[in-house]
């Protein structure tokens, strides 16, 4: 079965360009403000949207995304409200792939079967669950794939050739290569190192490889996009949202437009990369 993610990456490959994958946290700083940014992302150039599931202990995330999760939870965010965001988004956009990213705990508490039914019904296309290794695929990965959702796995600089086959065994949609060791937003990747890592992963899989962690500028995005099938940017966008909050923690008038203008700049970096390289 071909999913929205499969179709999107196939289309981009035909067009000879990389995917711009954006990340925001659901309900940051609240449901309505989050939806205002979310609905504007495709028009600003996002090809795929990762939507963070707010969680109290996001151990793989840096300060910016941790803070966004806390803001969301303070405003009353739940996994049900995250799915409501997707459902509302789908009313106006039936095509842009949405991947939920986060940790297993909220899904476990909701119940795997109930979650998968609700996620599929809402219009979710894939999952990235950072704290479930391949050894626990029967917990969520396999049921998710049976439900028609892509399960996207992370590979890192320390994932060697012996470990890669296990990581990739049940991966679908794309492979998310974490370009640096450590937490999100903590450093910037080197394009040369990324190109070598992507080439190594592609020796083991035909799936697209998207690269994230530490991409902050259009120039960095362009250099990564030249080497990979997609560039993932999260902390920079989440930080832009934080910069547009007033003293009460609400999004200022014009705040969403400010964030989406930044997203457009980053999109130009990603989408112009291979075209520039080909000239």
C-alpha positions in Angstrom: 0.0 0.0 0.0 1.4 3.4 -1.0 1.1 6.0 1.7 1.2 9.8 1.5 4.9 9.6 2.5 5.7 7.2 -0.2 3.9 9.3 -2.8 5.5 12.6 -1.6 9.1 11.2 -1.7 8.5 9.6 -5.1 7.2 12.9 -6.5 10.2 14.8 -5.1 12.6 12.3 -6.5 11.0 12.8 -10.0 11.4 16.6 -9.5 15.0 16.2 -8.5 14.7 17.9 -5.2 14.9 17.1 -1.5 12.1 17.1 1.0 11.8 19.9 3.5 10.6 18.2 6.7 9.4 20.6 9.5 8.8 19.9 13.2 6.6 21.7 15.6 5.2 20.6 18.9 1.4 20.1 19.0 -0.4 22.7 21.1 2.6 25.0 21.5 1.8 27.4 23.0 -1.8 26.3 22.8 -4.2 24.5 20.4 -5.3 27.5 18.3 -1.9 29.1 18.0 -0.4 25.7 17.1 -3.0 25.1 14.5 -2.4 28.6 12.9 1.3 27.7 12.4 0.5 24.1 11.4 -2.0 25.0 8.6 0.5 27.5 7.2 3.5 25.1 6.9 2.7 23.6 3.5 2.2 27.0 1.9 5.5 28.1 3.4 7.3 25.2 1.7 7.0 22.2 4.1 6.8 18.9 2.2 6.4 16.7 5.3 5.3 17.8 8.8 6.5 16.2 12.0 4.2 17.0 14.9 5.6 16.5 18.3 3.5 14.7 20.9 4.0 16.7 24.1 5.6 14.7 26.9 6.8 15.5 30.4 10.3 13.9 29.9 11.5 14.3 26.3 15.0 13.0 27.0 16.3 13.1 23.4 15.3 16.7 22.9 17.3 19.9 23.6 16.1 22.9 25.6 14.0 24.5 22.9 11.9 21.5 22.2 11.7 20.6 25.9 10.4 24.0 26.6 7.8 23.7 23.8 6.5 20.5 25.3 6.2 22.2 28.7 4.3 25.1 27.2 2.0 22.7 25.4 1.3 20.7 28.5 0.7 23.8 30.6 -2.0 24.8 28.0 -3.7 21.4 28.5 -2.2 19.4 25.7 -3.1 15.7 25.5 -2.6 13.0 22.9 -6.3 13.3 22.0 -5.8 17.0 21.4 -2.8 16.3 19.2 -4.9 14.0 17.1 -7.6 16.7 17.0 -5.0 19.0 15.5 -4.3 16.5 12.8 -8.0 16.0 12.2 -8.6 19.7 11.8 -5.6 20.1 9.5 -6.9 17.3 7.3 -10.1 19.3 6.7 -8.1 21.7 4.6 -5.2 19.6 3.5 -5.7 16.0 2.4 -2.2 15.6 0.9 0.7 16.8 3.1 2.1 13.9 5.1 2.0 14.2 8.9 4.3 12.1 11.1 3.8 12.1 14.9 7.1 12.2 16.7 7.7 11.5 20.4 7.8 8.9 23.1 6.0 5.7 23.8 4.5 6.6 27.2 1.5 8.6 26.1 0.6 6.0 23.4 0.9 3.2 26.0 -1.4 5.0 28.4 -4.0 5.6 25.6 -3.7 2.0 24.5 -1.9 0.9 21.3 -5.0 -0.4 19.5 -7.1 2.7 20.5 -4.3 5.0 19.5 -3.7 3.4 16.1 -7.4 3.5 15.2 -7.7 7.1 16.3 -4.4 8.1 14.5 -5.4 6.5 11.2 -8.9 8.1 11.4 -7.4 11.5 12.1 -5.1 11.4 9.1 -1.7 10.5 10.6 0.7 9.0 8.1 3.6 7.8 10.2 5.2 7.5 13.6 8.6 8.2 15.0 8.9 6.9 18.6 12.4 7.5 19.7 12.5 5.2 22.8 11.3 2.0 21.2 14.2 0.0 19.8 13.8 -2.7 17.1 13.9 -5.4 19.7 10.5 -4.2 20.8 8.9 -4.0 17.4 5.9 -6.2 18.5 5.0 -3.4 21.0 4.0 -0.8 18.5 5.9 -0.9 15.2 4.4 -4.1 13.8 0.8 -3.2 14.8 1.3 0.3 13.3 2.5 -1.1 10.0 -0.5 -3.5 10.0 -2.8 -0.5 10.5 -1.3 1.2 7.4 1.0 3.7 9.2 4.7 4.1 8.3 7.1 3.5 11.2 10.2 5.7 10.8 13.3 4.6 12.5 16.3 6.7 13.7 19.9 6.0 12.6 22.8 7.8 14.3 26.5 8.3 13.8 27.0 5.3 16.2 24.7 3.0 14.3 27.3 0.7 12.7 26.9 -1.7 9.7 26.2 -4.6 12.1 23.3 -2.7 13.8 21.8 -1.1 10.6 20.0 -4.2 9.3 18.1 -4.5 12.6 17.3 -0.8 12.6 16.0 -0.9 9.0 14.2 -4.2 9.2 10.7 -2.8 9.8 11.4 0.8 8.8 9.1 2.4 6.2 8.4 5.9 4.8 11.9 7.2 5.2 15.0 6.8 7.4 15.7 9.6 9.8 19.4 10.1 10.2 20.4 11.9 13.3 23.4 13.7 12.1 25.1 14.4 15.5 25.5 12.6 18.7 23.5 14.2 21.5 20.2 16.1 21.9 18.3 18.2 19.4 19.6 21.6 18.6 22.9 21.0 20.3 25.3 21.3 17.3 25.5 21.6 13.6 26.3 18.8 11.2 29.1 18.8 8.7 27.8 18.2 5.1 30.8 16.0 4.2 30.2 13.7 7.2 26.5 13.6 6.4 27.1 12.7 2.7 29.2 9.7 3.8 26.7 8.6 6.4 23.8 8.8 3.9 25.8 6.8 1.3 26.5 4.1 3.9 22.8 3.9 4.9 21.7 3.6 1.3 23.9 0.6 0.9 21.4 -1.1 3.2 18.1 0.3 2.0 16.2 1.8 -0.9 14.3 4.1 1.5 14.8 7.9 1.3 17.1 9.2 4.0 16.2 12.5 5.7 18.7 14.2 7.9 18.0 16.2 11.0 19.4 17.7 14.3 21.3 21.0 14.3 20.2 22.6 11.0 19.6 26.3 11.7 20.1 28.3 8.5 19.0 28.2 4.8 22.7 27.7 3.9 23.1 24.7 6.2 19.7 23.3 5.0 21.0 23.6 1.4 24.2 21.8 2.1 22.4 18.9 3.9 19.7 18.7 1.1 22.4 18.2 -1.5 23.6 15.1 0.3 20.2 13.6 1.5 16.7 13.0 0.4 15.4 15.4 3.0 16.4 18.0 5.6 14.5 18.0 8.9 14.4 21.3 10.9 12.8 21.5 14.3 14.5 23.4 17.0 15.0 26.5 14.9 11.2 26.7 14.1 10.2 25.9 17.7 12.6 28.7 18.9 11.0 31.1 16.4 7.6 30.3 18.0 9.0 31.0 21.4 10.3 34.3 20.3 6.8 35.4 19.3 5.1 34.9 22.6 3.9 37.7 24.8 4.2 38.1 28.5 1.3 35.8 29.1 2.8 33.0 26.9 0.4 33.7 24.0 1.3 34.0 20.4 1.5 37.7 19.5 -0.5 39.1 16.6 1.5 38.4 13.5 3.5 35.8 15.3 2.5 32.9 13.1 3.4 35.0 10.0 6.8 35.7 11.4 7.4 31.9 12.0 6.2 31.0 8.6 8.4 33.6 6.9 11.4 31.9 8.6 10.0 28.5 7.3 9.8 29.9 3.8 13.5 31.0 4.0 14.6 27.6 5.1 12.4 26.0 2.4 14.2 28.0 -0.3 17.5 26.6 1.0 16.3 23.0 0.9 14.5 23.2 -2.4 17.2 25.2 -4.2 20.0 22.9 -3.2 20.1 20.3 -5.9 19.0 22.8 -8.6 22.0 25.0 -7.6 24.3 22.0 -7.5 23.2 20.9 -11.0 23.9 24.3 -12.6 
